[in-house]
Amino acid sequence: MESCADANVGVIPWGGGVSMGLGNRPRRADAVVSLDRLDRIVEFDAANLCVTVEAGVKLAALQTTLAQKREILPLDPPVDTKVTVGGLVAANLSGPTRLLYGTARDWVLGMRVALPSGEFVHCGGKVIKNVSGYDMNKLFIGSLGTLGIITEVTFKLLPLPAMRAGVVGLFPDLAQATGVVTKTLESMLLPEALDLLDPEAVTLLAPRLRLEAPAKAYGLAVALAGSRETVERQVRDFSALFRDAGGRATPLPDGRTVLAWDAIRNVFGFLPVPPAARVLCKIAVPISRTGDLFASAGALGRRHGLHAAVTAHAGSGIVWACYLLGPKAPPEEVVVDALEGLRREAEEAEGSLVVHDAPASLKTRMDAWGKPGDGFGVMKRLKAEFDPRGACNPGRFLGGL
């Protein structure tokens, strides 16, 4: 970093490469800093439920090590075999279990960061109440490497649940599935995850979950964890809830649940195109509007002849929509206009739409992030303070930061 600063070059941090499609095209990219060699688990304090790891450690490998002591880091983004710890934190990645456990912001205790000048800073520590004053960790979580390169992270952990199970409900129409979501959120039930699946996602997942799915069925998948008594009771409760709503319930026993949810959170990987030939959008809205934007995202694909798959973390307000840009897709400008319309609907619902993966040509026509919010002035001042030369991922973040 010091050498790059002296040469005044633009720096792109690179972990597993999973989130390289996120954000706008950088204004310049003179040097790529690979974190592959930062691959050590520095300290694993199982007795105190915390671990310190270097940024290049793969999340799946870390989870395997933690499981040997029956502990877990409760973060489950897609493609965890490629996601590095640094990328996980820098992009603030999460998955279906954010419903119960939250995001990286809830599990990071401390970190070490290389600033654009080459200096190192330490934030936080190894216990929950470790410092007074500002929580500097949160400046770097989700900053996408625009303030510096995260080189080491300390996480707090959880004991591995005694049992895991799940239930998948299939419904003839979306209203039945969203009705179950509403009842679940109003109840005493406490699932780890609660994901909506459109008919295309159900079709992709059916052979992997051993489901006999009728044509055009909507799915609602529930993940459960805890003591055996608690999990078994919730399996019965959710099965009854699905049937009462007019759906068909398929329990996922303990031995199959982890594999099933691995398929659910990686469902877009089963689509028959590479990331460069698709548009992947993340829509974040208030929880009460999740069903509305889920329906709108699916309708956009049907209206414009775009093959699409849509899922949602239904209890968290996150909708994922993936559109395939094949030979029969409409012109790119039509796709951009359609996505901008969906973004306006999300913003009117006090939410946002972010383009994660898209061809470079589409990103020249459309800002990946959308309109900056009220805090953008503060973000600009922080960028100027930490990276006055604009060397780290220049132009890739919100508002061209």
DOLUMVO-617124 format. One record per residue (C-alpha): residue in one letter; z, y, x. Coordinates in steps of 0.25 Angstrom, whole numbers, plus 2048, in hexadecimal, padded with zeros to 3 digits. Each point is the difference from the previous one (the first is absolute). Layout:
BEGIN
AZYX
...
//
This chain:
BEGIN
M800800800
E80380980C
S7F37FD806
C7F98037F3
A80780D7FE
D7FC80480E
A7F17FD7FD
N8018067F2
V7FA7F47F9
G8027FB7F2
V8097F37FF
I7FF7F57F5
P80C7F7800
W7FC7F17FD
G8097F57FC
G7FA7F57F8
G7F58087FB
V8037FD7F1
S80280F7FC
M7F4806808
G7F98027F3
L80B8097FA
G7FE80F800
N7F4809804
R7F67FE80B
P80780680D
R7FA80C806
R7FF7FA80D
A8047F3807
D80080080F
A80A7F6803
V8067F47F9
V80E7FC803
S8037F17FE
L80E7FB7FD
D7FD7F1802
R8097FF80C
L80C8067F9
D8037F37FA
R80F7FD803
I80C7FE7F7
V809809808
E80D7FC7F9
F8037F77F4
D80F8027FB
A8007F67F5
A80F8027FE
N7FE80E7FC
L7F37FE7F9
C7F7809809
V7F47FE80A
T7F980980A
V7F27FD803
E7F4806807
A7F58067F8
G7F57F6803
V8087F47FA
K7F97FA7F4
L8088007F4
A7FE7F17FC
A8057FC80E
L80C8097FE
Q8037F97F3
T7FF7F2806
T80A80480B
L80A8067F5
A7FF7F47F7
Q8057F780B
K80E8087FE
R7FD8007F1
E7FD80F7FF
I7F48087FC
L7FA80E801
P7FD8027F1
L7F2807802
D7F47F87FC
P7F3808802
P7F37F87FF
V7FA7FA80D
D80E7FF806
T7FA7F680B
K7F980D805
V80980B7FC
T80880580C
V80E8067FF
G7FA80D805
G7F58007F6
L80A7FC7F5
V80880C802
A7F580A804
A7F97FD7F3
N80C7FE7F8
L7FA7F37FB
S8077F87F5
G7FD7F57F6
P8047FA7F3
T80F7FF803
R80180F802
L8057FF7F1
L80D7FA805
Y80180480E
G7F980D802
T7F780480C
A80180180F
R80880D7FE
D80B7F87FA
W8017F680C
V7FE80880C
L80D803808
G7F980680C
M7F4801809
R7FA80480D
V7F4809800
A7F680580B
L7FD80E7FD
P7F2806803
S80680780D
G8047F2805
E80F8037FE
F8087F57F8
V8098037F5
H80B7F77F9
C8038017F2
G80C7FA7F8
G8077F4806
K8047F27FD
V80A8027F5
I7FE8067F2
K80980C802
N7FC80380E
V7FD80F801
S80380D7F9
G7F580A7FD
Y7F27FE7FD
D7FA7F27FE
M7F580180A
N7FB7F27FD
K7FA8057F3
L7F780A808
F7F97F4807
I8007F67F4
G7F28027F9
S7FB80A80A
L7F57F7804
G80180380F
T7FE80F7FE
L80D804807
G8017F680B
I7FF7F1802
I80C7F77FB
T8037F680C
E80D7FA7FB
V8077FE7F2
T80E7FC7FC
F8017F97F2
K80C7FC7F7
L7FE7F27FA
L8047F87F4
P8057F17FF
L7F57F77FC
P8017FD7F1
A8067F27FD
M7F47FE7F6
R7F38067FD
A7F77FD7F3
G7F68077F7
V7F98007F3
V7F28047FD
G7FC8047F2
L7F28007FB
F7FC8097F4
P7F48027F7
D801810801
L80680A809
A80A8067F6
Q8077F37FF
A8037FF80F
T80480F801
G8097FE7F4
V8077F5808
V80180A80C
T80780A7F7
K80A7F67FA
T8037FB80E
L80380E806
E8098027F4
S8087F3802
M80A7FB809
L7F67F7807
L7FE80380F
P7F37FB806
E7FC80280E
A7F28037FC
L7F88027F3
D7F1801802
L7F58027F5
L7F37F9803
D7F28037F9
P7F77F57FC
E7F880080D
A80D7FF808
V8057F57F7
T7F27F9803
L80280180F
L80E7FB800
A7FF7F57F5
P7FC7F580A
R80B80480A
L80B8017F6
R7FB7F37F9
L7FE8087F3
E7F87FC7F4
A7FB80E7FD
P7F88037F4
A7F480A801
K80480E801
A80F7FE800
Y80A80A805
G80B7FB809
L80E805803
A8077F980C
V80F801802
A8077FC80D
L80F7FC800
A80B7FF80B
G80E7FD801
S80A7F57FD
R7FB7F37F9
E8078037F3
T7FB80F7FF
V7F27FC804
E7FF7F47F6
R8068097F5
Q7F580B802
V7F57F5801
R8047FC7F2
D80280E7FB
F7F2805805
S7F97F37FB
A8068037F2
L7FC80F801
F7F27FD803
R7FE7F67F5
D8078097F6
A7F580B804
G7F57F67FD
G7FD7FB80E
R8017F3808
A80A7FE80A
T7FE7F880D
P80D7FF809
L7FE80080F
P80B7F7806
D80780480D
G7F77F8809
R7F38077FB
T80680E7FE
V7FE80680E
L7F27FB801
A7FD8057F2
W80480E803
D7F980080D
A7F37FD7F8
I80480B7F6
R80280B80A
N7F47FC808
V7F77FF7F3
F7F580A805
G7FE7F780C
F7FA7F67F7
L7F58097FC
P7F27FC805
V7FE80D809
P80680680D
P80980D7FF
A7F4808805
A7F87FC7F3
R80B8047F6
V80980C7FB
L80F7FD7FF
C80880A7F9
K80F8027FF
I8048077F3
A80F8057FF
V8058057F3
P80D8007F8
I8047F27FC
S7FE8037F1
R7F1803803
T7FD7F4808
G7F97F97F5
D7F880C7FC
L7FA80180F
F7FF7F1801
A7F78007F4
S7F880C804
A7FD7FA80E
G7FA7F47FA
A7F88087F6
L7FA80880B
G7FA7F3806
R7FB7FC7F3
R7FA80D7FC
H7F880280D
G7FC7F1803
L80A7FF80C
H8067F2802
A80F803801
A80D7F9801
V80D8087FC
T80F7FC802
A80D8087FE
H80E800805
A8038027F1
G80F804802
S7FD80A80C
G7F58087FA
I7F57FB80B
V7F27FC7FC
W7F67FA809
A7F28007FD
C7F57FA808
Y7F18037FD
L7F57F8807
L7F4808805
G7F57F67FF
P7F18017FE
K8018027F1
A80B80B802
P7FC80E7FB
P7FD80B80A
E80B805809
E80180D7FA
V8027FA7F2
V80B7F7806
V80780D806
D7FF8077F2
A8067F57F9
L80C7FF80A
E80280F800
G8017FE7F0
L80A7F5802
R80880980A
R80180B7F6
E8057F77F6
A80B7FB80A
E80380F804
E8018047F1
A80B7F47FF
E80780780C
G7FB7F5809
S7F67FF80B
L7F47F7804
V7FE7FD80F
V7F37F9806
H8057F5809
D7F37F9804
A7F28067FE
P7F3801808
A7FF80B809
S7F58077F9
L8088007F3
K80C807807
T7F780B805
R7FE8037F1
M80E7FE7FB
D80E804806
A8087F3801
W80D8077FC
G7FD80A7F5
K80780E7FE
P80C803809
G80D8027F9
D80A80B801
G8067FB80D
F7F3801808
G80580D807
V80C7F9806
M7F77F4804
K7F680A807
R80C806808
L8057F3804
K7F37FC805
A7FF80D808
E80E7FD806
F7FE7F2804
D7F1800803
P7FB80E803
R7F37FB806
G7FD7F87F4
A7FE7F3809
C8067F57F7
N7F67FB7F6
P7FA80E7FE
G7FB8027F2
R8047F37FA
F80C8047F8
L8028087F4
G7F980D800
G7F97FD80D
L80D800808
//
